[in-house]
Amino acid sequence: MLSLHSSTSCWASTAKLFQTSRSLLSFSPGYHRSPSRILRITRASSGSTGGSNSGQDLESVPAIRTNYAGVQLEEIVDLNSGKLRLDTWISSRINGISRARVQSSIRSGLVSVNGCVVDKVSQNVKAGDAISCIISELQPLRAEPENIPLDIVYEDEHLLVVNKPAHMVVHPAPGNTSGTLVNGILHHCSLPNVAFSKPEFLSETDDLSEGEDNSFAVDRNSSEGSSSSMCGASVRPGIVHRLDKGTSGLLIIAKDEHSHIHLSEQFKLHTIKRVYVSLTAGVPSPVAGRIEVPIGRDINNRIRMTAIPGPLNSRKARHAASRYRVIEILAGGGSALVEWRLETGRTHQIRAHAKYLGIPLLGDKVYGGTKSMVLSLLRPRTHPSLQGKISQLVSGLERPCLHAMALGFRHPHAEEDMQFLCEPPADFSDILSQLRRIGSAKVSCP
């Protein structure tokens, strides 16, 4: 297990753990949030199943919406568009919508090309084609209680703090409807089925992001009874923030609506204290600093985010800021134990910023921390007697070496400051121990 005292003196107390690091590096100061681009589209009338709706007035719709159901797009493919798939072209015309949502609308017969209904998502469109599309309704996701063992760090009548294991998804999504943290919470708290109140967001295929709230509501039509006080008509328990599937560590779960609102507000005000630790391929230079580079969707890979230097309105990037500090240089500089503190909570923020710094996380194949890349750094620094073991551990990594180690917040009812600390799991600790055998150098606190 990771020894807090042996890593660095800065981990000696929980109070020091939550002190704000001094900013040594700022990549892009002075951000100004630009207004969203406006896309003019037509909303279909209630009950419409397709076709033109030219009798309605156009309305201005923000580029990023929270509910696309019933939105209609009627447009001629631009002469400069070239040859594109139908689903790709429609996704590019309605900002913020997922391609999976567009594909569902196509398969439902709600898209026509030059007046003919099509149901093939990969059909090509060309310049001059007239496209008509109505975005289909999205069915709410439901979650069933499941007897899943949970590592509960703290619990009272208002909230839970859980140590989420790696590989566990936080809440159900298409393709992941069971075995999630939410399924386990429902069973633990004796709750009936739930229906998600934000199905549009949950329809995305993205991994879950640190820092954004999501709530779920009790399905009061369920025939299952419950003695839990959480099942009252005004109660809406929920996940207050989230972690990626591969990230282990601490999460807060609200048991009542007041707690959910209060804790969510703390996240919005950035008063929640979150500290992560990671193992990186290489050592950042300088060894401590602050990176403020916007993060947006990688245009070449929808499941990956990327750091995008420049104005916030470029390529739909969002403001993102992280503080990092090297705790320990490992394996003669082939790796490092790095502490991260988030100022924002963007999807894959630490992973994208680590890649931008040139230090992808060990095990993070999506962001460059592949087996071959990691071993190319470690083997030249490793004694032959240790190479077999380190190769075995690196090859066995099935997730990014990232752990949400510390969490601090103000209790929504008691108004007391609460702080929690949780050491990394065995897969993280085992490879850390082996890297220390190759070589270890403590880094003093800045």
matplotlib code that plots the C-alpha trace (Angstrom):
import matplotlib.pyplot as plt

x = [0.0, 1.1, 2.7, 1.6, 4.6, 7.2, 6.1, 6.6, 6.4, 3.5, 1.2, 1.9, -1.4, -4.9, -4.9, -1.7, -3.1, -5.9, -3.7, -3.7, -0.4, 1.4, 1.0, 4.3, 3.2, 0.3, 0.0, -2.8, -3.8, -6.7, -9.6, -12.8, -15.9, -17.3, -21.1, -22.2, -22.7, -26.4, -27.7, -31.0, -33.1, -36.8, -38.7, -41.2, -44.8, -46.0, -46.7, -44.9, -43.3, -41.2, -41.2, -41.2, -42.4, -41.9, -45.0, -43.3, -41.1, -37.4, -36.2, -32.7, -31.4, -28.2, -25.5, -25.5, -29.0, -30.2, -33.0, -33.0, -36.3, -38.5, -35.9, -36.0, -33.2, -34.0, -30.9, -29.2, -25.8, -23.2, -21.2, -18.0, -19.0, -17.5, -18.5, -19.8, -21.8, -25.4, -25.0, -21.7, -23.2, -26.3, -24.2, -22.0, -25.1, -26.6, -24.0, -23.6, -25.7, -24.1, -23.8, -25.5, -28.6, -28.6, -28.2, -31.3, -33.3, -32.2, -33.1, -36.5, -37.3, -37.2, -34.6, -35.1, -32.8, -34.3, -37.7, -37.0, -36.9, -33.6, -32.6, -29.0, -26.8, -23.7, -25.4, -23.3, -24.6, -23.3, -23.5, -27.0, -28.8, -31.9, -31.8, -34.8, -34.3, -36.4, -34.6, -36.4, -37.6, -35.1, -36.4, -35.4, -32.9, -34.0, -31.8, -32.6, -31.3, -28.4, -26.6, -23.2, -20.6, -19.7, -16.7, -18.5, -16.1, -18.7, -22.5, -25.2, -28.9, -28.0, -25.1, -22.6, -18.9, -17.9, -14.5, -15.3, -13.2, -11.6, -13.7, -17.0, -19.3, -21.0, -24.5, -26.3, -25.9, -26.7, -24.5, -24.0, -27.4, -26.3, -23.4, -23.0, -22.5, -26.1, -27.4, -25.5, -26.6, -30.3, -29.9, -27.8, -30.4, -33.4, -34.7, -37.0, -36.2, -35.1, -35.5, -32.8, -34.0, -31.4, -31.7, -30.4, -27.0, -26.9, -27.4, -23.8, -21.2, -18.6, -16.9, -18.0, -16.3, -15.0, -16.9, -20.3, -23.4, -26.1, -29.3, -31.8, -35.4, -37.2, -39.6, -42.8, -44.7, -42.6, -44.6, -41.7, -42.1, -39.4, -39.0, -36.3, -36.8, -35.2, -38.4, -40.6, -42.3, -39.9, -36.8, -34.3, -31.1, -28.2, -24.6, -23.1, -20.0, -18.5, -15.3, -14.2, -14.9, -11.1, -10.6, -10.7, -11.4, -13.8, -17.2, -20.1, -23.7, -26.5, -29.5, -31.9, -32.7, -31.4, -28.0, -27.9, -28.5, -26.1, -23.2, -23.8, -23.5, -20.2, -18.9, -20.1, -18.3, -15.1, -15.1, -15.0, -11.4, -10.3, -6.8, -5.9, -2.6, -1.3, 1.6, 2.9, 5.2, 8.1, 8.4, 6.8, 9.0, 8.8, 8.0, 5.1, 2.8, -0.7, -1.9, -4.8, -5.6, -9.1, -10.3, -12.6, -13.6, -10.9, -12.3, -10.6, -11.8, -15.1, -14.2, -11.1, -10.8, -7.8, -6.2, -6.7, -4.6, -6.1, -9.4, -12.3, -14.6, -12.1, -13.3, -15.9, -13.3, -14.2, -12.1, -10.1, -7.4, -5.4, -2.6, 0.0, 3.0, 5.5, 5.6, 8.3, 10.5, 10.5, 12.6, 15.4, 13.0, 11.0, 8.0, 6.6, 4.0, 2.1, -0.6, -3.4, -5.9, -8.8, -10.1, -12.6, -14.2, -14.1, -14.3, -11.0, -9.4, -6.4, -5.7, -5.9, -3.7, -1.2, -1.0, -0.6, 2.4, 3.9, 3.4, 0.5, -0.7, 0.5, -2.1, -3.9, -3.9, -6.4, -4.1, -0.7, 0.3, 0.6, 2.6, 5.3, 5.6, 5.9, 8.4, 10.5, 11.1, 11.5, 13.6, 16.8, 16.6, 15.8, 18.3, 17.9, 16.8, 13.8, 12.8, 10.6, 8.5, 8.1, 7.1, 4.5, 3.0, 2.8, 1.3, -1.3, -2.5, -6.1, -6.9, -5.1, -3.2, -5.3, -6.9, -9.2, -7.3, -8.7, -12.0, -13.1, -16.5, -18.9, -21.7, -25.0, -26.9, -24.4, -22.4, -19.2, -16.1, -15.5, -12.3, -11.6, -8.5, -8.3, -5.1, -4.9, -5.9, -3.5, -3.0, -1.7, 0.3, 2.0, 3.4, 4.4, 6.4, 8.2, 9.0, 10.5, 12.8, 14.2, 14.8, 13.1, 13.8, 11.6, 10.7, 10.4, 7.2, 7.4]
y = [0.0, 3.6, 5.0, 8.6, 9.4, 7.7, 9.4, 12.9, 15.0, 16.9, 13.9, 13.8, 15.2, 15.5, 19.3, 19.8, 17.5, 20.0, 23.1, 24.8, 24.3, 27.5, 28.0, 27.7, 27.3, 28.9, 27.8, 30.1, 32.9, 35.3, 33.2, 34.8, 32.7, 33.3, 33.1, 29.8, 29.8, 29.9, 27.2, 28.0, 24.8, 24.0, 22.3, 19.8, 20.0, 17.6, 14.2, 14.7, 11.7, 13.1, 15.2, 18.9, 21.4, 24.6, 26.2, 26.8, 29.7, 29.1, 29.5, 30.2, 27.4, 27.4, 25.3, 22.9, 21.7, 19.5, 17.8, 17.2, 15.3, 16.7, 19.0, 19.1, 19.9, 20.8, 21.8, 21.5, 19.9, 22.6, 22.5, 22.4, 19.5, 16.7, 13.1, 12.4, 9.7, 10.8, 10.3, 12.3, 15.2, 15.5, 15.3, 18.2, 20.3, 20.0, 20.9, 18.8, 15.8, 12.4, 10.4, 7.5, 9.7, 10.6, 7.0, 6.1, 8.7, 7.4, 3.8, 5.0, 6.3, 10.0, 11.0, 11.6, 12.5, 14.3, 13.3, 9.6, 8.1, 6.3, 3.9, 3.3, 5.3, 5.0, 6.3, 8.9, 12.4, 14.8, 18.5, 19.6, 16.8, 18.0, 16.5, 16.4, 15.0, 14.8, 13.7, 10.8, 10.6, 9.0, 6.4, 6.9, 4.5, 2.4, 0.9, -2.2, -2.8, -5.3, -6.9, -5.5, -5.2, -1.6, -0.2, 2.4, 4.8, 6.9, 6.9, 8.9, 9.5, 12.3, 11.0, 8.3, 8.4, 5.3, 4.0, 3.1, 0.2, 0.5, -0.9, -0.1, 2.3, 4.9, 4.8, 2.8, 3.8, 2.1, -1.0, -0.8, -1.3, -3.4, -3.9, -0.1, 1.8, 3.1, -0.5, -1.3, 1.9, 1.1, -2.3, -0.9, 1.8, -0.5, 1.6, 0.5, 0.9, 4.4, 6.3, 8.8, 12.4, 13.3, 10.6, 12.8, 13.2, 9.5, 8.4, 9.5, 6.8, 8.9, 7.8, 9.5, 12.7, 14.0, 16.8, 17.0, 16.2, 13.8, 12.8, 10.0, 9.8, 7.0, 5.2, 5.6, 3.4, 0.4, -2.2, -2.9, -1.5, 0.1, 1.1, 3.6, 7.2, 8.0, 7.0, 10.0, 11.9, 14.9, 12.7, 12.6, 10.8, 11.1, 10.9, 14.3, 13.9, 11.1, 9.2, 7.5, 3.8, 3.1, 5.5, 4.2, 6.3, 8.4, 9.5, 11.3, 10.1, 12.3, 10.6, 13.5, 16.4, 19.1, 17.3, 16.9, 20.6, 21.7, 19.4, 20.2, 23.9, 23.3, 21.7, 24.7, 27.0, 24.9, 24.6, 20.8, 19.6, 16.7, 15.2, 12.5, 10.5, 8.9, 7.0, 8.7, 7.6, 10.0, 13.0, 16.4, 19.5, 21.5, 19.1, 21.3, 23.7, 24.7, 23.9, 25.9, 24.6, 24.1, 20.6, 19.5, 16.5, 14.9, 15.3, 12.0, 9.9, 10.6, 8.7, 10.8, 14.4, 16.6, 19.7, 22.6, 25.7, 28.9, 30.8, 29.0, 29.1, 27.2, 23.7, 23.8, 23.5, 24.2, 25.9, 23.4, 24.0, 21.4, 21.7, 19.0, 18.2, 15.4, 13.5, 11.0, 10.4, 6.6, 4.2, 6.7, 9.2, 6.6, 7.3, 9.5, 9.5, 12.7, 14.5, 16.3, 18.9, 19.8, 23.4, 22.2, 18.9, 18.2, 14.7, 12.9, 16.2, 14.7, 12.2, 14.9, 17.3, 14.6, 13.7, 17.5, 17.6, 14.6, 12.3, 9.9, 7.8, 4.2, 1.9, 4.7, 3.3, 5.9, 8.7, 7.2, 5.3, 2.0, -1.0, -0.4, 3.3, 2.7, -0.2, 1.9, 4.3, 1.7, -1.1, 1.0, 2.0, -1.4, -4.0, -7.3, -9.1, -6.9, -6.5, -9.6, -8.5, -4.9, -6.1, -8.4, -5.7, -3.1, -5.7, -6.6, -3.0, -2.8, 0.8, 4.2, 4.4, 7.1, 7.2, 9.7, 9.7, 12.6, 14.3, 17.3, 19.0, 20.7, 18.5, 19.8, 19.4, 19.5, 22.4, 20.7, 20.3, 16.6, 15.1, 11.6, 9.8, 6.5, 4.7, 3.3, -0.3, -3.3, -2.9, 0.7, -0.1, -3.2, -1.4, 1.5, -0.8, -2.3, 1.1, 2.0, -1.0, 0.2, 3.7, 6.3, 10.0, 12.1, 15.5, 18.2, 20.3, 23.6]
z = [0.0, -0.6, 2.5, 3.1, 5.3, 3.2, 0.0, 1.2, 4.3, 2.8, 3.3, 7.0, 8.0, 6.4, 7.1, 5.1, 2.4, 1.6, 1.5, -1.9, -3.8, -4.9, -8.6, -10.4, -14.0, -15.9, -19.6, -20.6, -18.2, -18.6, -19.9, -21.0, -21.7, -25.1, -25.8, -27.4, -31.2, -32.1, -34.5, -36.2, -36.5, -36.6, -33.8, -35.0, -33.8, -31.1, -32.5, -35.8, -37.2, -40.0, -43.1, -43.6, -41.1, -43.1, -41.7, -38.4, -37.6, -37.0, -33.5, -32.2, -30.1, -28.0, -29.5, -26.5, -25.4, -22.6, -24.5, -28.3, -28.5, -31.3, -32.7, -36.5, -38.9, -42.5, -44.6, -48.0, -47.8, -48.5, -51.7, -49.7, -47.5, -49.7, -49.2, -45.7, -43.9, -43.1, -39.3, -39.3, -41.3, -39.0, -35.9, -37.2, -37.8, -34.3, -31.7, -28.6, -29.8, -29.8, -33.0, -31.3, -30.7, -34.4, -35.5, -33.3, -35.2, -38.5, -37.6, -36.4, -39.9, -38.9, -41.5, -45.2, -48.0, -51.0, -49.8, -49.3, -45.9, -45.2, -42.3, -43.1, -40.8, -43.0, -46.2, -47.9, -48.6, -51.2, -52.0, -52.9, -51.0, -49.0, -45.5, -43.1, -39.7, -36.5, -33.3, -31.7, -28.1, -25.8, -23.4, -19.8, -18.4, -15.3, -12.7, -10.6, -7.0, -7.0, -4.1, -5.0, -2.2, -1.5, 0.3, 2.4, 4.0, 5.8, 6.1, 7.9, 7.3, 4.7, 2.7, 1.8, 1.0, -1.0, -2.2, -5.8, -7.2, -10.6, -13.5, -11.9, -13.8, -11.7, -13.2, -15.9, -19.5, -22.8, -22.8, -19.0, -17.4, -14.4, -12.1, -11.5, -8.3, -8.5, -8.7, -5.5, -3.7, -4.5, -2.8, 0.1, 0.9, 0.2, -2.6, -5.5, -9.2, -10.3, -13.6, -14.5, -14.6, -17.3, -19.9, -22.6, -20.9, -19.9, -23.5, -24.4, -24.7, -23.0, -19.8, -16.7, -15.7, -12.5, -10.9, -12.7, -10.8, -11.9, -10.1, -10.3, -9.1, -7.3, -9.6, -7.6, -10.0, -8.8, -7.0, -4.7, -1.2, 0.9, 4.5, 3.7, 4.6, 1.2, -0.7, 0.2, -2.5, -2.2, -2.0, -4.9, -3.9, -6.4, -7.4, -6.7, -8.8, -10.8, -11.6, -14.9, -15.0, -14.6, -11.8, -8.2, -5.1, -3.1, -4.2, -2.4, -2.7, -1.5, 0.2, 0.1, -2.1, 0.3, 0.5, -3.2, -3.8, -1.1, -2.2, -5.9, -5.0, -3.3, -6.5, -8.6, -6.2, -6.3, -2.5, -2.6, -1.9, -4.2, -4.4, -6.9, -7.2, -10.4, -11.8, -14.9, -17.8, -17.3, -15.0, -15.7, -16.0, -13.8, -11.0, -9.8, -11.5, -12.7, -16.2, -17.6, -21.0, -22.4, -23.0, -25.9, -27.8, -30.0, -33.5, -34.5, -31.6, -29.8, -26.7, -26.2, -25.0, -25.8, -24.4, -26.9, -26.4, -27.5, -27.1, -25.4, -28.4, -30.6, -31.4, -28.6, -25.8, -22.2, -19.6, -17.5, -14.8, -12.8, -10.3, -10.1, -7.9, -8.1, -4.8, -5.8, -8.9, -9.6, -11.6, -12.3, -14.0, -16.0, -13.9, -11.1, -8.3, -9.0, -7.0, -8.8, -7.5, -9.8, -10.1, -12.7, -13.4, -17.2, -18.8, -18.5, -17.3, -15.5, -18.3, -21.0, -19.1, -18.3, -22.0, -22.8, -20.4, -22.1, -19.1, -19.9, -17.0, -16.8, -18.2, -20.0, -23.6, -24.8, -23.9, -24.9, -21.8, -23.7, -22.6, -25.3, -24.5, -20.7, -21.1, -23.5, -20.6, -17.8, -19.4, -19.9, -16.2, -14.8, -13.6, -15.7, -12.5, -12.2, -15.9, -15.9, -12.9, -14.1, -17.6, -16.0, -13.9, -16.8, -19.1, -16.5, -16.1, -17.3, -16.3, -15.9, -12.7, -11.2, -7.7, -6.0, -2.7, -0.6, -0.4, 1.7, 1.9, 4.3, 5.6, 4.1, 7.4, 10.2, 8.6, 9.7, 7.6, 6.7, 5.3, 4.1, 2.9, 1.1, 0.0, -3.6, -4.3, -4.8, -8.6, -8.1, -4.9, -6.4, -9.4, -7.2, -4.9, -7.9, -9.4, -6.0, -6.2, -9.4, -7.9, -5.8, -5.1, -2.8, -4.0, -1.4, -1.3, -3.1]

ax = plt.figure().add_subplot(projection="3d")
ax.plot(x, y, z, "-o")
ax.set_aspect("equal")
plt.show()
